[in-house]
Amino acid sequence: MAAIGVAAGTASAETVIGGVIGYGTAAFESYEVIHQCDHLLRLIGLTDSAVQVAYGQVGQIIGTSPDGVAGFMAISTGGGLSMDLPGGVE
């Protein structure tokens, strides 16, 4: 729309009103694009903050709970888990 506004403003530049309307439209559309980008970046920032808070809370719960740490240690070392491998070999 901004390009159409610039083209219309240039084509009708001989009449002052046509140029003002064309370039005004282009300026308004440019403002709208900048406004929408600002809104999008703020939304991305809020989403990132929410993810970081959730990540921190999960880390705090797992990091301070002995049961959680023990459960992860058992999984990582294979303790208490039976592994059935293909071919019947353990």
C-alpha positions as CSV (number, residue, x, y, z in Angstrom):
1,M,0.0,0.0,0.0
2,A,2.9,2.3,0.7
3,A,4.3,1.8,-2.8
4,I,0.9,2.4,-4.3
5,G,0.6,5.6,-2.2
6,V,4.0,6.8,-3.4
7,A,3.2,6.0,-7.0
8,A,-0.1,7.9,-6.7
9,G,1.5,10.8,-5.0
10,T,4.2,11.0,-7.7
11,A,1.7,10.7,-10.5
12,S,-0.6,13.4,-9.1
13,A,2.2,15.7,-7.8
14,E,1.1,18.5,-10.1
15,T,-2.0,18.9,-8.0
16,V,-1.0,19.6,-4.5
17,I,-3.9,17.7,-3.0
18,G,-3.0,14.5,-4.9
19,G,0.6,14.6,-3.7
20,V,-0.4,15.2,-0.2
21,I,-2.9,12.4,-0.2
22,G,-0.5,9.9,-2.0
23,Y,2.5,10.6,0.2
24,G,0.3,10.8,3.3
25,T,-1.1,7.4,2.6
26,A,2.5,6.1,2.1
27,A,3.5,7.7,5.4
28,F,0.5,6.2,7.3
29,E,1.2,2.7,5.9
30,S,4.8,3.0,6.9
31,Y,3.7,4.0,10.4
32,E,1.4,1.0,10.6
33,V,4.2,-1.4,9.7
34,I,6.5,0.1,12.3
35,H,3.7,-0.1,14.9
36,Q,2.9,-3.7,14.1
37,C,6.6,-4.7,14.3
38,D,6.9,-3.0,17.7
39,H,3.8,-4.9,18.8
40,L,5.2,-8.2,17.5
41,L,8.6,-7.7,19.2
42,R,6.9,-6.9,22.5
43,L,4.9,-10.1,22.2
44,I,8.0,-12.1,21.5
45,G,9.7,-10.6,24.5
46,L,6.7,-11.4,26.8
47,T,6.7,-15.0,25.5
48,D,10.4,-15.4,26.0
49,S,10.0,-14.1,29.6
50,A,7.2,-16.5,30.3
51,V,9.3,-19.4,28.9
52,Q,12.2,-18.4,31.0
53,V,10.1,-18.2,34.2
54,A,8.7,-21.7,33.6
55,Y,12.1,-23.0,32.9
56,G,13.5,-21.5,36.1
57,Q,10.6,-22.9,38.1
58,V,11.1,-26.4,36.7
59,G,14.8,-26.1,37.4
60,Q,14.3,-24.9,40.9
61,I,11.8,-27.8,41.6
62,I,14.1,-30.4,40.2
63,G,17.3,-28.9,41.6
64,T,16.0,-28.8,45.2
65,S,14.0,-32.0,45.3
66,P,16.1,-35.0,46.4
67,D,13.5,-37.4,44.9
68,G,13.6,-35.6,41.5
69,V,17.4,-35.8,41.5
70,A,17.5,-39.4,42.5
71,G,15.0,-40.3,39.8
72,F,17.0,-38.6,37.1
73,M,20.2,-40.3,38.4
74,A,18.6,-43.7,38.3
75,I,17.5,-43.1,34.7
76,S,20.8,-41.8,33.6
77,T,22.8,-44.6,35.1
78,G,20.4,-47.4,34.2
79,G,19.8,-48.3,37.8
80,G,16.6,-50.2,38.4
81,L,15.7,-50.5,34.8
82,S,15.7,-53.7,32.8
83,M,17.0,-53.3,29.3
84,D,15.6,-55.9,26.9
85,L,17.9,-55.7,23.9
86,P,17.0,-57.3,20.5
87,G,18.3,-60.8,20.2
88,G,17.9,-61.7,23.9
89,V,21.3,-60.3,24.9
90,E,21.4,-58.2,28.1
